[in-house]
Amino acid sequence: MKYKSVVATKRGGPEVLQIVENETRTPAAGEVQIKKSLPRGSGAPMSLPLWLLAFFAKSAFVPGYEIVGVVDALGADVTRVGSGQCVAALTGHGGYT
């Protein structure tokens, strides 16, 4: 299975955004895989210039600090959520994945 991310590959405006496709990996111990069911876009991550957001990243930067979705797969030792449960998270970055 594959997933897509919106990536800022360098400092700049919206013109530096690219859609990148990657292979989905199996969640490691303590991790969950979330299938996003609701595209979020509060605008807050984009209210700052991408060059400022990317300043804090060491390489390609995926904006978006929040996600909402359904737990799709569980890694070992996950006990606080279950498969099929609706969840939300503040991620800091990476929400546009």
CYANA upper distance limits for C-alpha pairs under 8 A (distance plus 0.5 A):
  1 MET  CA     23 GLU  CA      6.58
  1 MET  CA     24 THR  CA      6.13
  2 LYS  CA     21 GLU  CA      7.08
  2 LYS  CA     22 ASN  CA      5.99
  2 LYS  CA     23 GLU  CA      4.94
  2 LYS  CA     24 THR  CA      5.68
  3 TYR  CA     21 GLU  CA      6.16
  3 TYR  CA     22 ASN  CA      6.03
  3 TYR  CA     23 GLU  CA      6.87
  3 TYR  CA     24 THR  CA      6.69
  3 TYR  CA     97 THR  CA      7.78
  4 LYS  CA     19 ILE  CA      7.01
  4 LYS  CA     20 VAL  CA      6.01
  4 LYS  CA     21 GLU  CA      4.91
  4 LYS  CA     22 ASN  CA      6.82
  4 LYS  CA     97 THR  CA      6.24
  5 SER  CA     19 ILE  CA      6.13
  5 SER  CA     20 VAL  CA      5.80
  5 SER  CA     21 GLU  CA      7.01
  5 SER  CA     62 VAL  CA      7.42
  5 SER  CA     96 TYR  CA      6.23
  5 SER  CA     97 THR  CA      4.45
  6 VAL  CA     17 LEU  CA      6.80
  6 VAL  CA     18 GLN  CA      6.11
  6 VAL  CA     19 ILE  CA      5.17
  6 VAL  CA     20 VAL  CA      6.92
  6 VAL  CA     62 VAL  CA      6.49
  6 VAL  CA     63 PRO  CA      7.91
  6 VAL  CA     96 TYR  CA      6.07
  6 VAL  CA     97 THR  CA      6.83
  7 VAL  CA     17 LEU  CA      5.85
  7 VAL  CA     18 GLN  CA      5.72
  7 VAL  CA     19 ILE  CA      6.71
  7 VAL  CA     20 VAL  CA      7.34
  7 VAL  CA     60 ALA  CA      6.87
  7 VAL  CA     61 PHE  CA      6.10
  7 VAL  CA     62 VAL  CA      5.15
  7 VAL  CA     63 PRO  CA      7.63
  7 VAL  CA     96 TYR  CA      8.49
  8 ALA  CA     16 VAL  CA      6.01
  8 ALA  CA     17 LEU  CA      5.06
  8 ALA  CA     18 GLN  CA      6.99
  8 ALA  CA     50 LEU  CA      7.80
  8 ALA  CA     54 ALA  CA      7.77
  8 ALA  CA     60 ALA  CA      6.41
  8 ALA  CA     61 PHE  CA      5.65
  8 ALA  CA     62 VAL  CA      6.65
  8 ALA  CA     63 PRO  CA      7.99
  9 THR  CA     16 VAL  CA      6.61
  9 THR  CA     17 LEU  CA      7.14
  9 THR  CA     18 GLN  CA      7.75
  9 THR  CA     59 SER  CA      8.00
  9 THR  CA     60 ALA  CA      5.20
  9 THR  CA     61 PHE  CA      6.98
 10 LYS  CA     16 VAL  CA      6.89
 10 LYS  CA     51 TRP  CA      7.91
 10 LYS  CA     54 ALA  CA      7.58
 10 LYS  CA     60 ALA  CA      7.20
 10 LYS  CA     61 PHE  CA      8.41
 11 ARG  CA     16 VAL  CA      7.73
 11 ARG  CA     50 LEU  CA      6.75
 11 ARG  CA     51 TRP  CA      4.53
 11 ARG  CA     52 LEU  CA      8.06
 11 ARG  CA     54 ALA  CA      6.54
 11 ARG  CA     55 PHE  CA      7.92
 12 GLY  CA     16 VAL  CA      6.39
 12 GLY  CA     49 PRO  CA      8.04
 12 GLY  CA     50 LEU  CA      6.32
 12 GLY  CA     51 TRP  CA      5.47
 13 GLY  CA     17 LEU  CA      8.35
 13 GLY  CA     49 PRO  CA      7.10
 13 GLY  CA     50 LEU  CA      6.20
 13 GLY  CA     51 TRP  CA      7.46
 14 PRO  CA     50 LEU  CA      7.90
 26 THR  CA     33 GLN  CA      8.33
 26 THR  CA     73 ALA  CA      8.33
 26 THR  CA     75 GLY  CA      7.95
 27 PRO  CA     31 GLU  CA      5.85
 27 PRO  CA     32 VAL  CA      6.19
 27 PRO  CA     33 GLN  CA      6.59
 27 PRO  CA     73 ALA  CA      7.51
 27 PRO  CA     74 LEU  CA      6.75
 27 PRO  CA     75 GLY  CA      5.25
 28 ALA  CA     32 VAL  CA      8.33
 28 ALA  CA     75 GLY  CA      5.50
 28 ALA  CA     76 ALA  CA      7.30
 29 ALA  CA     75 GLY  CA      5.13
 29 ALA  CA     76 ALA  CA      4.86
 29 ALA  CA     77 ASP  CA      6.42
 29 ALA  CA     78 VAL  CA      7.72
 30 GLY  CA     74 LEU  CA      8.46
 30 GLY  CA     75 GLY  CA      6.15
 30 GLY  CA     76 ALA  CA      6.52
 30 GLY  CA     77 ASP  CA      6.05
 30 GLY  CA     78 VAL  CA      5.66
 31 GLU  CA     74 LEU  CA      6.98
 31 GLU  CA     75 GLY  CA      5.67
 31 GLU  CA     76 ALA  CA      8.20
 31 GLU  CA     78 VAL  CA      7.37
 32 VAL  CA     71 VAL  CA      7.15
 32 VAL  CA     72 ASP  CA      7.97
 32 VAL  CA     73 ALA  CA      6.28
 32 VAL  CA     74 LEU  CA      5.14
 32 VAL  CA     75 GLY  CA      6.29
 32 VAL  CA     78 VAL  CA      8.05
 33 GLN  CA     71 VAL  CA      6.39
 33 GLN  CA     72 ASP  CA      5.92
 33 GLN  CA     73 ALA  CA      5.47
 33 GLN  CA     74 LEU  CA      6.89
 34 ILE  CA     69 GLY  CA      6.35
 34 ILE  CA     70 VAL  CA      5.94
 34 ILE  CA     71 VAL  CA      4.99
 34 ILE  CA     72 ASP  CA      5.78
 34 ILE  CA     73 ALA  CA      7.66
 35 LYS  CA     69 GLY  CA      5.89
 35 LYS  CA     70 VAL  CA      5.79
 35 LYS  CA     71 VAL  CA      6.75
 35 LYS  CA     72 ASP  CA      6.23
 36 LYS  CA     67 ILE  CA      7.54
 36 LYS  CA     68 VAL  CA      6.35
 36 LYS  CA     69 GLY  CA      4.46
 36 LYS  CA     70 VAL  CA      6.82
 37 SER  CA     68 VAL  CA      7.12
 37 SER  CA     69 GLY  CA      5.16
 37 SER  CA     70 VAL  CA      7.10
 38 LEU  CA     67 ILE  CA      8.43
 38 LEU  CA     68 VAL  CA      6.35
 38 LEU  CA     69 GLY  CA      6.74
 39 PRO  CA     67 ILE  CA      8.21
 39 PRO  CA     68 VAL  CA      7.98
 40 ARG  CA     66 GLU  CA      7.66
 40 ARG  CA     67 ILE  CA      7.02
 40 ARG  CA     68 VAL  CA      7.78
 41 GLY  CA     64 GLY  CA      8.35
 43 GLY  CA     47 SER  CA      6.52
 44 ALA  CA     48 LEU  CA      7.92
 45 PRO  CA     63 PRO  CA      7.01
 45 PRO  CA     64 GLY  CA      6.08
 45 PRO  CA     65 TYR  CA      7.13
 46 MET  CA     50 LEU  CA      7.57
 46 MET  CA     63 PRO  CA      8.36
 48 LEU  CA     52 LEU  CA      7.18
 48 LEU  CA     53 LEU  CA      7.38
 49 PRO  CA     53 LEU  CA      7.11
 50 LEU  CA     54 ALA  CA      6.37
 51 TRP  CA     55 PHE  CA      6.53
 52 LEU  CA     56 PHE  CA      7.94
 53 LEU  CA     57 ALA  CA      7.97
 53 LEU  CA     63 PRO  CA      8.14
 54 ALA  CA     58 LYS  CA      8.41
 54 ALA  CA     60 ALA  CA      8.21
 54 ALA  CA     61 PHE  CA      6.32
 57 ALA  CA     61 PHE  CA      6.47
 61 PHE  CA     93 HIS  CA      8.33
 61 PHE  CA     94 GLY  CA      8.05
 62 VAL  CA     93 HIS  CA      6.60
 62 VAL  CA     94 GLY  CA      5.09
 62 VAL  CA     95 GLY  CA      7.59
 62 VAL  CA     96 TYR  CA      6.70
 62 VAL  CA     97 THR  CA      7.72
 63 PRO  CA     93 HIS  CA      5.55
 63 PRO  CA     94 GLY  CA      5.85
 63 PRO  CA     95 GLY  CA      6.74
 63 PRO  CA     96 TYR  CA      6.34
 64 GLY  CA     91 THR  CA      8.16
 64 GLY  CA     92 GLY  CA      7.65
 64 GLY  CA     93 HIS  CA      5.54
 64 GLY  CA     94 GLY  CA      5.96
 64 GLY  CA     95 GLY  CA      4.52
 64 GLY  CA     96 TYR  CA      5.55
 65 TYR  CA     90 LEU  CA      6.03
 65 TYR  CA     91 THR  CA      5.25
 65 TYR  CA     92 GLY  CA      4.81
 65 TYR  CA     93 HIS  CA      5.00
 65 TYR  CA     94 GLY  CA      6.94
 65 TYR  CA     95 GLY  CA      5.68
 66 GLU  CA     88 ALA  CA      7.85
 66 GLU  CA     89 ALA  CA      6.11
 66 GLU  CA     90 LEU  CA      4.88
 66 GLU  CA     91 THR  CA      5.91
 66 GLU  CA     92 GLY  CA      7.64
 66 GLU  CA     93 HIS  CA      8.09
 66 GLU  CA     95 GLY  CA      5.81
 67 ILE  CA     88 ALA  CA      6.08
 67 ILE  CA     89 ALA  CA      5.91
 67 ILE  CA     90 LEU  CA      7.13
 67 ILE  CA     91 THR  CA      7.79
 67 ILE  CA     95 GLY  CA      6.01
 68 VAL  CA     86 CYS  CA      7.97
 68 VAL  CA     87 VAL  CA      6.33
 68 VAL  CA     88 ALA  CA      4.82
 68 VAL  CA     89 ALA  CA      7.14
 69 GLY  CA     86 CYS  CA      6.18
 69 GLY  CA     87 VAL  CA      6.08
 69 GLY  CA     88 ALA  CA      6.99
 70 VAL  CA     83 SER  CA      8.16
 70 VAL  CA     84 GLY  CA      6.06
 70 VAL  CA     85 GLN  CA      5.95
 70 VAL  CA     86 CYS  CA      4.90
 70 VAL  CA     87 VAL  CA      6.43
 71 VAL  CA     81 VAL  CA      8.31
 71 VAL  CA     82 GLY  CA      7.30
 71 VAL  CA     83 SER  CA      5.55
 71 VAL  CA     84 GLY  CA      5.62
 71 VAL  CA     85 GLN  CA      5.95
 71 VAL  CA     86 CYS  CA      6.98
 71 VAL  CA     87 VAL  CA      7.50
 72 ASP  CA     83 SER  CA      6.21
 72 ASP  CA     84 GLY  CA      6.68
 73 ALA  CA     83 SER  CA      6.61
 74 LEU  CA     78 VAL  CA      6.95
 74 LEU  CA     82 GLY  CA      7.98
 74 LEU  CA     83 SER  CA      7.29
 81 VAL  CA     85 GLN  CA      7.22
 91 THR  CA     95 GLY  CA      7.00
